[in-house]
């Protein structure tokens, strides 16, 4: 199986540049695997497309505004950009993607910008007057480096990110966000992701309430979406690719609720590829979900034996990408590929801020 098998042409004008308001006004394509039929809806109709007794599993991760800009302090100077990926040694040392990579060698310092781009959610103090620096500690592969922050303690660094950082939206989104909450789900709670679990961006508080009113249970788990989710797959042979590990937590109450749903005949619907990877990392051969936390590098592509879910809510994904391969594993590429062709013909909006798809 080759990555080239998962290519398709996409007109640039179908790549959504901003979220719809309200969020649940987007379109929703439904792929029914049993009947092999495709139907077209509005996302707010989701409760009627599921059955009482089902559960929908949500990822409550919250995206950090982790893209930072600054000036190189050595040599000829110049601009630098950091995209923080995860802390690696305490809260002041992080793995990051760095630009320009050839100039940011170990020992090089960066004076970071102090402009206030966002707002700290808890209303904590202003950090704009604090001279924050970052020093390259070590270089890694693929444009990555280890950086250590100076001039701040750990709480001030978090406040600084919210005041001076930018949301790490994908490069195909050309417009800068006017409201950083556009790139958060309404149920986001635990900071730690470098990309949004975008299938959840369509939900609103009223839609969640409508699900509960129809006896459909929302269940919250956690996976901090990392760079590996959107990093390009390099090997042309699909099976030769590997995912970066991402941290997850499945609480005991969530595991019990999902298992009870399945035992009474309800369907488990994963909201997003991040939820799917998490559930498939904690399920056993009987289909039982286990409460645990850890790091998952589960790579799901056609041929993977899915044991944890009965349906998938997702968006329309990039060609040759790991989320597309995962969706093809759930729907079957023979069903998904013509559905994508139909979505393009009908002008569906693609990628992070685009329309939704339900595979059931």
Number of C-alpha atoms within 10 A of each C-alpha: 12 13 19 12 12 17 14 13 8 14 9 9 10 15 19 19 19 17 18 16 10 11 20 22 18 20 19 25 25 20 22 16 16 7 7 9 11 17 11 12 16 14 22 23 16 20 20 11 12 21 15 16 18 24 25 23 26 25 33 24 26 26 26 24 28 25 21 21 20 19 16 23 16 13 8 7 12 13 14 20 19 23 23 27 24 20 16 14 11 9 15 18 21 22 23 25 23 24 17 15 15 8 16 22 15 14 13 16 23 27 18 23 18 20 14 17 17 20 17 17 9 7 8 11 11 14 22 15 8 14 13 20 20 23 21 22 18 15 19 11 7 10 14 19 25 24 29 21 20 18 11 17 11 14 11 17 18 20 23 29 24 22 22 23 26 21 27 19 21 12 7 12 15 11 10 12 16 10 11 18 14 18 23 22 24 18 18 20 14 15 14 21 24 26 26 28 30 22 29 24 26 27 19 18 10 11 18 19 15 17 23 16 12 15 16 22 21 19 19 20 21 24 27 26 26 22 21 16 21 16 13 14 18 13 12 14 12 21 14 10 14 16 18 14 18 22 17 25 20 21 15 13 13 19 22 14 16 27 18 15 19 19 12 10 10 19 22 23 26 28 24 24 26 26 27 26 22 27 28 20 22 22 18 13 10 8 17 19 23 19 17 13 16 14 15 18 15 16 21 25 20 18 12 11 12 18 17 26 22 16 22 26 25 28 30 23 17 20 18 20 18 26 23 22 24 23 26 20 18 24 22 16 18 9 16 20 16 12 19 19 13 14 19 17 9 9 11 20 21 24 21 28 24 26 28 28 24 26 20 20
